[in-house]
Amino acid sequence: MIAASESLSLSNCANLGYASSYLKCSTCNDLKQFKLSELENSCQQCCINDDTEQAEAKKYHRAVLEVSQFPSFSVQYVRGADPVLNLFNEQDEQVESMGIEKWDTDTLTAFLEENLVR
C-alpha cells in the first residue's frame, strides 16, 4: 500500500481512473458524500492542490505575455494536455513537435529568440 503523503505519476493515476492532470484536491473531499470514501486516499495522491493550480496558471499566463513579442508565435489551450511546441515551415506544414512541460519561461523565451523569424 502507498502512503497517503506520496504522489503518484500521471500514468499510475490514469491506470487508477484519474485521467485528468487537473484533478483538484478539493474534489477528493467530495467523495464521502457519494459513499466513495475508499477512493479518497488514491484521489489525494493524484490531485493537485487548488493553490498550486492557481500558481501554475499565473506562471503560464506570465510566460505567454512575455513571448507575445513574437508575432509568429501563437498559443492554443487544450484542457488536460501537457504543453507542446509545434514548429511549422513557411508552407504552414508541421515539421517538429516537442514536449515543453519542463521548460521554464526563460528557456521558452530563449528558444523562441533563437528559432523564430521575427
C-alpha positions, 0 to 999 in steps of 0.5 A: 500500500502507498502512503497517503503523503506520496504522489503518484505519476500521471500514468499510475493515476490514469491506470487508477481512473484519474485521467485528468492532470487537473484533478483538484484536491478539493474534489477528493473531499467530495467523495464521502458524500457519494459513499466513495470514501475508499477512493479518497486516499488514491484521489489525494495522491493524484490531485493537485492542490487548488493553490498550486493550480492557481500558481501554475496558471499565473506562471503560464499566463506570465510566460505567454505575455512575455513571448507575445513579442513574437508575432509568429508565435501563437498559443492554443489551450487544450484542457488536460494536455501537457504543453507542446511546441509545434514548429511549422515551415513557411508552407504552414506544414508541421515539421517538429513537435516537442514536449515543453512541460519542463521548460521554464519561461526563460528557456521558452523565451530563449528558444523562441529568440533563437528559432523564430523569424521575427 
